Amino acid sequence: MQDNTNLQIILDDISKKTGRTISKKDITFFTDGASDSIVFKYDNYLIKTVDKMTLKNQVKFLNLYNNCNYFQKIIFYNEELNYICFEYIAGDIKKEISTYDIKPHINMLKDIVSNYKEYTKDGFGYLGEEVQSWYTFLLQEVKHSHEMISDINICENVIYSSLDMLKNVSINKKLIHGDFGYHNFVVTSNNSIKVIDPMPVIGDYLYDFYFSILSNAFIVKNLDIDYVLSFFENEDIKKKKALFNIVFFIRMCRCYKYNRQDFKYYLDIFEKIKEG
């Protein structure tokens, strides 16, 4: 059920900003799975109510990458009323991909993460929840992921070996999307991609690159690990393999929790990873 009092206050504020009177009959409601959020479309605007930390983090990320055409644009926002007005993107969440499209899409993902910018703030991990090191962030993500598959027996030695390998590896800190998966890719009418809903992380751009590739079960089913690891030749191959293994485990566990019908594809790849 919508909070009609807060909604009217938000509509009044949007009317002031746009100079156009808006009533509830002018808007179309959506759901993003968050019961405490209001999401609606007005004209070419998409308005979302969010908590204060999410608002600050999304504004920081999307303002930093305002010139990148892949990311959704912020039109305006109100920190007191906890809402953000985005450009409305007409399209559908990208769920399917053909074998022919896999390599072009991976190249597109590479282009996006190659444009990530250095970020000098202290700490690593989710904005507002920073930890002391990149290793600590990854360890927390692995432990949290393991909880999703606690009812099955999976040997994780290769994952913890990969974590150990990264313990003393320095990275060029950047502000990355943090939830850079196909569930946040919108395909527009001209078949271009727009990326929505950042969960900004201070860390390694390769994390987003692998996360996006491994978020699509069809790509995983047809995965060429050597091809994926061939990108970014300037990076140490041992580092790339270790981070790939860790991100793969994180994505595999999410698949088990949310899309169990695809889990078998991840298990097949996990066997290859364990074999080295």
Residue pairs with C-beta under 8 A, 6 or more apart in sequence:
2 29
2 38
3 38
6 38
6 49
6 81
7 24
7 38
8 24
9 81
10 38
10 47
10 49
10 78
10 81
10 83
11 22
11 23
11 24
11 27
13 78
13 81
13 83
14 22
14 42
14 45
14 47
14 85
15 21
15 22
17 76
17 85
22 42
26 42
26 43
27 40
27 41
27 42
28 40
28 41
28 42
29 38
29 39
29 40
30 39
30 40
30 41
30 46
31 39
32 39
32 48
32 197
37 48
37 49
37 50
38 47
38 48
38 49
38 83
39 46
39 47
39 48
39 49
40 46
40 47
41 47
41 88
43 88
44 87
44 88
45 75
45 85
45 86
45 87
45 88
46 85
46 86
46 87
46 88
46 89
47 83
47 84
47 85
47 86
48 83
48 84
48 86
49 81
49 82
49 83
50 58
50 82
50 83
50 84
51 82
52 79
52 82
53 127
53 128
55 77
55 79
55 82
55 83
55 84
56 79
56 127
56 128
57 126
57 127
57 128
57 198
57 199
57 200
58 74
58 84
58 197
58 198
58 200
59 74
59 77
59 84
60 127
60 175
60 200
61 127
61 175
61 177
61 198
61 200
62 71
62 72
62 73
62 74
62 198
63 74
64 117
64 175
65 71
65 115
65 117
66 73
66 74
68 112
68 115
70 112
70 193
70 194
70 195
71 194
71 195
71 198
72 86
72 87
72 89
72 194
72 195
72 196
73 86
73 87
74 84
74 85
74 86
74 87
75 85
75 86
75 87
76 85
77 83
77 84
77 85
86 196
89 186
89 188
89 194
89 196
90 188
90 189
91 186
91 187
91 188
91 189
91 194
92 186
92 187
93 182
93 183
93 184
93 185
93 186
93 187
94 182
94 185
94 186
94 187
94 193
95 182
96 218
97 105
97 182
97 216
97 218
97 219
99 222
102 219
102 222
103 227
105 219
106 213
106 219
106 227
106 228
106 231
108 193
109 180
109 209
109 212
109 213
110 209
110 231
110 232
112 195
112 208
113 176
113 180
113 205
113 206
113 208
113 209
114 205
116 174
116 175
116 176
116 205
116 208
117 174
117 175
118 172
118 173
118 174
119 173
119 174
119 175
119 202
120 173
121 130
121 202
122 130
123 130
123 131
123 132
123 202
124 130
124 131
124 132
124 133
124 134
124 136
124 137
124 173
124 201
124 202
124 203
125 131
125 134
125 136
125 137
125 140
125 201
125 202
125 203
126 137
126 178
126 199
126 200
126 201
127 175
127 200
127 201
127 202
130 202
131 137
131 140
134 166
134 169
134 171
134 203
134 204
135 163
135 166
135 167
137 201
137 203
138 163
138 166
138 246
139 163
141 246
141 250
142 156
142 159
142 160
142 163
142 246
142 249
142 250
145 249
145 250
145 252
145 253
145 254
146 156
146 253
148 253
148 254
148 256
148 257
149 252
149 253
149 256
149 257
152 256
154 270
155 274
156 249
157 274
158 245
158 273
158 274
159 245
159 246
159 249
162 241
162 242
162 243
162 245
162 246
163 242
163 246
165 238
165 239
165 242
166 239
166 242
166 243
166 246
169 236
169 239
169 242
171 203
171 204
172 204
172 205
173 202
173 203
173 204
174 202
174 203
174 204
174 205
175 200
175 201
175 202
176 200
176 201
176 202
176 203
176 204
176 205
176 207
176 208
177 184
177 195
177 198
177 199
177 200
177 201
177 208
178 198
178 199
178 200
178 201
178 208
179 197
179 198
179 199
179 211
180 195
180 208
180 209
180 211
180 212
180 215
181 211
181 212
181 215
181 216
181 251
182 212
182 215
182 216
183 215
184 195
184 196
184 197
185 193
185 194
185 195
185 196
186 193
186 194
186 195
186 196
187 193
188 194
201 207
204 243
206 232
206 235
206 240
206 243
206 244
207 243
207 247
209 231
209 232
210 228
210 243
210 244
210 247
210 248
211 247
211 250
211 251
213 219
213 223
213 228
214 220
214 247
214 248
214 251
214 252
215 251
217 255
217 259
217 262
217 265
217 266
220 251
220 262
220 265
220 266
220 269
221 262
221 265
223 269
225 244
225 269
225 272
225 273
228 244
229 237
229 240
229 241
229 244
232 240
245 273
248 266
248 269
248 270
248 273
249 270
251 266
252 263
252 266
252 267
252 269
252 270
255 262
255 263
255 266
256 263
256 266
